[in-house]
Amino acid sequence: MTISWITPSPFVDVDLPIINELQQEVKIYWQIVIGAELSYDMKGYIDSHLVKTDNLTYEYVKVPHRPYDIRSFFAYIRILKKANKATPDLYYTSMNTAPFVPWFYRLCLPIKKVVAACHNVSTPKGANRERYNRIFTDLYLRTFKNIQVFSESQRDVLYEKFPSKNVLLAPLAIKDYGEPTVPVRVFDDKNIVFLFFGIISPYKRVDLLIDAAQNLYERGYRNFKVKIAGNCKTWGHYASLIKYPELFELRIERIPNDEVADLFATSDYFVMPYQDIAQSGAITVAYRYNLPILVSDLHQFMPFGENEKTGFFFESQNVADLEEKMRLMIDGGHNLHSKLKNGLSKFVEERYSTIAIANKYKVFFEELIK
């Protein structure tokens, strides 16, 4: 089997572990689509994690302008023509952000042989360019027969809109940023660390986490802190909520790939106070570094953990309940933390093996060729 594979740079960490597994049996021509300048942070990540065999050919392809800029027209055409030159049995793509790309697919590729990945069938409320993404995701989905989704909730949304699609459901593989360069944290119930990591957008409700932490602080809790790490275009809004700077450790910037492992290795719990989500890659990073989770009880999150076994769920948008769950984790000390880490380790081993996930792709591809 030969597959022509197209990955925009934001999804490299999603596709790379799958490609590593599949190339043991499948020939792959992989195009990594990047912006005007190659990110050496990303290139270093690929070089250090990619398994290179004779079955894999890969290259970086530059798109000189933003995805929705008409000047990118010829770059996208070249990408699809290169995909064809590999004379594959199948095509796999997650390149869906440019408004005119769906028409290019119809012009350049045999649509019945294309598997199109869609990370957000439903666009979360408050996401960047929300209206734009809703319109062009719909156009992207209408273009293809074979669609991959990454969670049960997104599969259900897809079937509601397009009941006749041929769907591959395969969860996100564990995101691996390598081994930490610092000593892995030894749990200390006198200084418990809650971590939020990722792009800070309104729908992720970092404000709830700030308020819940400060409420606990005002109740006399001094044996914890909250680490917030990620880029944010509107940080001034969140900064205005902070009354106790000593309670927070802030890194409001994009975290380089080679520093992510250290960030998780120096934390105890991973917090996701979202009010909406399609699925999350960040939670799989917590899996990789075995951080018990504290997440809102959105139905999209339910397959990602077991309450009081891998972490805690709290009522979405309820700051009092988030505060209460943080209190339970603080008061539970070492015994609770150890119990949750053991539960999470077993949960991940059973459900998120990269080999098992890659096999779902392989079976789907083989059936499609037949």
C-alpha positions in Angstrom: 0.0 0.0 0.0 1.2 3.5 -0.9 -0.2 6.6 0.7 0.3 10.2 -0.2 0.0 12.1 3.1 -0.4 15.9 3.6 0.0 17.5 7.1 -0.2 21.2 8.0 2.5 22.0 10.6 -0.1 22.5 13.5 -1.0 18.8 13.1 2.5 17.3 12.8 2.4 16.0 16.4 -0.9 14.2 15.6 0.3 12.5 12.5 3.9 11.8 13.3 3.4 8.8 15.7 0.9 7.2 13.3 3.3 7.5 10.4 6.0 6.0 12.5 3.9 2.9 13.0 2.3 2.6 9.6 5.6 2.9 7.7 6.6 -0.5 9.0 4.1 -1.9 6.5 3.0 1.0 4.3 4.9 3.2 1.8 4.3 6.9 2.6 5.1 10.1 0.8 4.7 12.8 3.4 4.3 16.5 2.7 4.7 18.8 5.8 3.0 22.1 5.0 4.6 25.1 6.7 4.4 28.9 6.7 6.7 31.3 5.1 9.7 30.3 7.3 10.5 26.9 8.5 10.2 26.6 12.3 13.4 25.0 13.5 11.6 24.2 16.7 9.2 22.0 14.7 11.9 20.6 12.5 13.9 19.6 15.6 10.8 17.9 17.0 10.3 15.9 13.8 14.0 15.0 13.4 14.1 13.7 17.0 10.9 11.7 16.9 10.6 10.5 13.3 11.5 6.9 12.6 13.2 6.9 9.1 12.9 3.8 7.0 13.0 3.1 3.2 9.2 3.2 3.2 9.1 6.9 4.1 9.8 9.9 1.9 9.1 13.3 3.4 9.6 16.9 2.6 8.8 20.4 3.9 6.6 22.5 1.6 6.3 26.2 2.1 3.1 28.2 1.6 4.3 31.8 1.5 1.2 33.5 2.8 -1.7 32.9 5.2 -4.1 30.0 4.3 -6.9 32.3 3.3 -4.7 34.6 1.2 -5.4 34.2 -2.5 -1.7 34.5 -3.2 -1.4 30.9 -1.7 -3.4 29.6 -4.7 -0.4 28.2 -6.6 1.3 26.7 -3.5 -1.7 24.6 -2.7 -2.0 23.5 -6.4 1.7 22.4 -6.3 1.1 20.4 -3.0 -1.8 18.5 -4.6 0.2 17.8 -7.8 3.1 16.5 -5.8 0.6 14.2 -3.9 -0.4 12.8 -7.3 3.1 12.2 -8.5 3.6 9.5 -5.8 0.9 7.5 -7.7 -0.6 6.3 -4.3 -3.3 3.9 -3.6 -4.8 6.4 -1.2 -4.4 10.1 -0.1 -4.6 11.3 3.5 -5.0 15.0 4.3 -5.8 17.4 7.2 -5.2 20.5 5.1 -8.5 22.2 5.4 -8.1 25.8 6.5 -7.9 27.6 3.2 -11.3 28.5 1.8 -10.5 27.6 -1.8 -8.7 24.3 -1.1 -11.8 22.0 -1.3 -12.3 23.0 -4.9 -8.6 22.3 -5.6 -9.1 18.8 -4.2 -11.9 18.2 -6.6 -9.8 19.4 -9.5 -6.6 17.6 -8.6 -7.3 14.3 -6.7 -9.7 11.4 -7.1 -12.0 12.3 -4.2 -13.1 8.7 -3.6 -9.5 7.8 -2.7 -9.0 10.6 -0.2 -9.3 10.3 3.5 -9.9 13.7 5.0 -9.1 14.3 8.7 -11.3 16.8 10.6 -10.1 17.7 14.0 -13.1 20.0 14.8 -16.4 18.9 13.1 -18.0 21.4 15.5 -16.1 24.6 16.1 -15.9 25.5 19.8 -17.7 28.7 20.8 -15.1 31.5 21.3 -12.5 29.9 19.1 -10.3 32.1 16.9 -12.0 33.0 13.6 -15.1 31.0 14.8 -17.5 32.0 12.0 -14.8 31.5 9.3 -14.0 28.1 10.6 -17.6 27.0 10.8 -18.2 27.9 7.2 -15.2 26.4 5.6 -15.2 23.2 7.8 -18.7 22.6 6.5 -17.4 23.1 2.9 -14.4 20.8 3.6 -16.7 18.0 5.0 -19.1 18.3 2.0 -16.2 17.7 -0.4 -15.2 14.2 0.8 -16.8 10.8 1.3 -14.2 9.4 3.6 -13.7 11.4 6.9 -11.6 10.8 9.9 -12.7 12.1 13.3 -10.9 11.7 16.6 -13.7 11.3 19.2 -17.1 9.7 19.6 -18.7 13.1 20.1 -17.3 14.5 16.9 -18.4 11.3 15.0 -22.0 11.8 16.3 -22.0 15.5 15.2 -20.7 14.4 11.8 -23.4 11.8 11.3 -26.1 14.3 12.3 -24.9 16.6 9.5 -23.8 14.0 7.0 -25.3 10.6 7.7 -23.9 8.9 4.6 -20.2 9.6 5.2 -17.7 6.7 5.5 -16.1 7.4 8.9 -12.8 6.4 10.5 -12.9 7.0 14.2 -9.4 6.8 15.7 -8.4 8.8 18.8 -5.5 11.1 19.0 -2.2 9.3 19.7 -0.3 10.2 22.8 1.8 13.3 22.2 5.4 12.7 23.1 7.7 15.7 23.7 10.6 13.5 24.8 12.2 13.0 28.2 12.4 15.9 30.6 15.8 17.6 31.0 15.0 18.3 34.6 14.4 15.9 37.5 10.8 14.6 37.5 8.9 16.3 40.3 8.5 14.4 43.6 5.0 15.1 45.0 5.1 17.6 47.9 1.8 18.2 49.6 3.2 21.4 51.0 3.5 22.8 47.4 1.1 21.2 45.0 1.2 22.5 41.4 -1.8 22.7 39.1 -0.9 23.2 35.4 -2.9 24.8 32.5 -1.1 24.5 29.2 -2.0 25.5 25.6 -3.3 28.4 23.6 -5.4 30.6 25.9 -8.8 31.2 24.2 -12.1 32.4 25.7 -13.8 29.0 25.5 -11.0 27.4 27.6 -12.1 29.5 30.6 -8.8 30.2 32.3 -10.8 32.9 34.2 -12.6 30.1 36.1 -9.3 28.6 37.2 -8.0 31.9 38.3 -11.1 32.6 40.4 -11.3 29.1 41.9 -7.6 29.3 43.0 -8.0 32.7 44.5 -11.1 31.6 46.4 -9.1 28.8 47.9 -6.3 31.2 48.7 -8.8 33.4 50.5 -9.9 30.4 52.5 -6.4 30.1 53.9 -4.9 27.5 51.5 -1.2 28.3 50.9 0.2 24.9 49.9 -0.5 25.1 46.2 0.1 27.2 43.1 -1.3 27.5 39.6 1.0 27.4 36.6 -0.4 28.9 33.4 1.6 28.4 30.2 0.6 29.3 26.7 0.2 32.1 24.2 -2.7 34.6 24.6 -3.6 37.6 22.4 -5.9 39.1 25.2 -3.9 38.4 28.3 -4.7 41.8 29.8 -8.2 40.6 30.5 -7.0 37.7 32.6 -4.2 39.7 34.2 -6.8 42.1 35.6 -8.5 39.2 37.4 -5.3 38.3 39.4 -5.3 39.6 43.0 -2.6 37.4 44.4 0.4 37.2 42.0 2.3 35.0 44.4 -0.2 32.3 43.7 0.5 32.0 40.0 3.5 31.1 37.9 2.9 32.6 34.4 4.5 31.9 31.0 2.3 33.8 28.6 4.0 32.9 25.3 4.3 30.0 22.9 6.1 27.2 24.7 8.9 25.7 22.6 8.5 22.0 21.9 11.8 21.2 23.7 10.5 22.8 26.9 7.0 21.0 27.1 8.3 17.9 28.8 10.0 20.0 31.6 6.7 21.9 32.1 4.7 18.7 32.8 7.5 17.0 34.7 7.4 19.9 37.2 3.6 19.8 37.8 1.3 17.6 39.7 -2.2 18.0 38.1 -3.4 19.0 34.7 -6.4 21.3 34.5 -8.8 21.9 31.6 -11.7 24.2 32.7 -13.2 24.4 29.1 -16.8 25.3 28.4 -16.6 23.8 24.9 -14.3 21.5 23.0 -14.2 19.1 20.0 -11.3 17.1 21.3 -8.0 18.0 22.9 -4.5 17.1 22.0 -3.2 18.7 25.3 -4.9 16.0 27.4 -2.8 13.4 25.6 0.4 15.3 26.7 -0.8 14.9 30.3 -1.2 11.2 29.6 2.3 10.9 28.3 3.7 12.5 31.5 1.2 10.7 33.8 -0.4 13.9 35.3 -3.9 13.2 36.8 -6.5 15.4 35.2 -9.1 18.0 36.4 -11.5 18.7 33.6 -15.0 20.0 33.1 -17.8 17.5 32.7 -18.4 18.1 29.0 -19.6 15.0 27.2 -16.7 15.3 24.8 -14.3 14.8 27.8 -16.0 11.8 29.2 -14.1 9.2 27.2 -10.8 10.7 28.3 -11.0 9.7 32.0 -12.8 8.1 34.9 -14.0 10.3 37.7 -11.9 9.7 41.0 -9.8 7.1 39.2 -7.8 9.1 36.7 -8.6 12.5 38.1 -11.8 14.6 38.7 -14.6 16.0 36.6 -16.2 19.3 37.7 -19.5 20.9 36.6 -18.8 22.9 33.5 -18.7 26.7 34.1 -19.3 26.2 37.8 -16.4 28.0 39.6 -17.6 26.7 43.0 -17.4 23.1 41.9 -14.0 23.6 40.3 -12.8 25.1 43.6 -14.2 22.2 45.5 -12.5 19.6 43.3 -9.2 21.5 43.7 -9.7 21.4 47.5 -10.2 17.7 47.4 -7.0 17.2 45.5 -5.1 19.4 47.8 -6.5 17.8 51.0 -6.0 14.3 49.5 -2.3 14.8 49.5 0.2 12.1 48.5 -2.2 9.2 48.9 -4.8 10.6 46.5 -2.1 11.7 44.0 -0.5 8.3 44.0 -3.9 6.6 43.5 -4.8 8.8 40.6 -1.5 8.4 38.9 -1.8 4.6 39.1 -5.4 4.8 37.7 -4.3 7.1 34.8 -1.4 4.8 33.9 -3.7 1.8 33.6 -6.3 3.8 31.7 -3.8 5.0 29.1 -2.2 1.6 28.6 -5.6 0.0 27.9 -7.0 2.6 25.6 -4.3 4.7 24.0 -1.7 2.4 22.7 -0.2 4.0 19.6 0.1 0.6 17.9 -3.6 0.0 18.4 -4.6 3.4 17.1 -2.4 3.1 14.0 -4.0 -0.3 13.3 -7.4 1.4 13.1 -6.0 3.6 10.3 -4.5 0.5 8.5 -7.7 -1.5 8.7 -9.8 1.4 7.4 -7.3 2.1 4.5 -7.3 -1.6 3.5 -11.1 -1.7 3.4 -11.2 1.4 1.4 -8.8 0.0 -1.2 -10.9 -3.2 -1.4 
